[in-house]
């Protein structure tokens, strides 16, 4: 199994905690967490090189789509795979997220027991 480094960005501490516990079930995943889009961009600018970014859509100040647009401008992150996480699961919204450049969407509330597998399945489907 391929080792993955994930950057998880969510403004809700409880969601970050549940995601961390569920991703740790996959022994081949390393996780870095950020509480905001700005914090995530700072980590990336400081040299964080995740294999995939799990990005909450609805966050204050800098939302997920805004964070994605800004990270695409960072050298070395033009093609970093991004998976949006959202409670908004209307089909029109889901297609909008992929139109913005996400390789997939994980709907909240997610199943903690299958989060790591969902990430791997989306990456596999995207050719990663």
C-alpha positions in Angstrom: 0.0 0.0 0.0 1.3 3.4 -1.0 2.2 5.8 1.8 0.2 9.0 1.6 0.8 12.4 3.3 -2.5 14.3 3.6 -3.2 17.9 4.5 -6.7 18.2 6.1 -8.2 21.7 6.3 -11.3 22.3 8.3 -12.3 25.1 10.7 -14.2 22.7 13.0 -11.9 21.1 15.7 -14.3 18.2 16.1 -14.2 17.3 12.4 -10.4 17.6 12.4 -10.2 15.3 15.4 -12.5 12.6 14.0 -10.8 12.8 10.6 -7.4 12.4 12.3 -8.5 9.4 14.3 -10.1 7.8 11.2 -7.1 8.4 8.9 -4.8 7.0 11.5 -6.6 3.7 11.1 -4.6 3.5 7.8 -1.1 2.9 8.9 0.3 4.2 5.6 -1.1 7.7 6.0 0.6 10.7 7.6 -1.6 13.7 8.4 -1.1 17.4 8.8 -4.1 19.5 9.9 -4.9 23.1 9.4 -7.8 25.1 11.0 -8.2 27.5 8.1 -7.4 28.1 4.4 -4.9 30.7 5.4 -3.1 28.3 7.8 -3.1 25.7 5.0 -1.5 28.1 2.6 1.1 29.1 5.2 2.0 25.4 5.6 2.3 24.9 1.9 4.4 28.0 1.5 6.7 26.8 4.3 7.4 23.5 2.5 4.6 21.1 3.3 4.2 18.8 0.3 1.1 16.6 0.8 0.1 13.9 -1.7 -3.5 15.0 -1.4 -5.4 17.9 0.3 -8.8 17.3 2.1 -10.4 20.7 2.0 -13.6 21.8 3.7 -15.8 23.9 1.4 -17.4 26.2 4.0 -15.0 28.0 6.2 -15.0 31.6 7.4 -12.8 34.3 5.8 -11.2 32.0 3.1 -13.5 29.2 2.0 -12.4 26.0 0.3 -12.9 27.2 -3.3 -10.9 30.4 -2.5 -8.2 28.3 -0.8 -8.0 26.0 -3.9 -7.6 29.0 -6.2 -4.8 30.4 -4.1 -2.9 27.2 -3.7 -3.0 26.6 -7.5 -0.8 29.8 -7.7 1.8 28.3 -5.3 4.9 26.9 -7.1 4.8 23.1 -6.9 1.1 22.9 -6.1 -0.4 23.6 -9.5 -1.5 20.0 -9.7 -1.7 18.8 -6.0 -4.8 16.6 -5.8 -7.6 18.3 -3.8 -10.7 16.5 -2.4 -13.4 18.8 -1.1 -15.3 17.8 2.0 -18.8 19.3 2.4 -22.3 18.8 3.8 -23.7 20.4 0.7 -24.3 17.4 -1.5 -26.7 18.6 -4.2 -25.5 17.2 -7.6 -25.1 20.7 -9.0 -22.9 21.6 -6.2 -20.8 18.4 -6.5 -20.2 19.1 -10.2 -19.3 22.7 -9.4 -16.6 21.5 -7.0 -15.0 19.2 -9.6 -15.3 22.0 -12.2 -13.2 24.1 -9.8 -10.5 21.5 -10.0 -11.2 19.0 -7.2 -10.6 15.4 -8.0 -13.6 14.4 -5.9 -15.9 15.2 -3.0 -16.4 13.5 0.3 -19.8 14.2 1.8 -20.1 15.1 5.5 -21.0 13.5 7.7 -18.4 11.0 6.5 -18.0 7.4 7.8 -14.9 7.5 10.0 -14.3 3.8 9.3 -14.1 4.3 5.6 -12.6 7.8 5.2 -9.1 6.5 4.4 -10.5 4.1 1.8 -12.6 6.8 0.3 -9.5 9.0 -0.1 -7.6 6.1 -1.7 -10.6 5.3 -4.0 -10.8 8.9 -5.2 -7.1 9.1 -5.9 -7.2 5.8 -7.8 -10.1 7.0 -9.9 -8.1 10.2 -10.7 -5.1 8.2 -11.8 -3.1 9.0 -8.6 
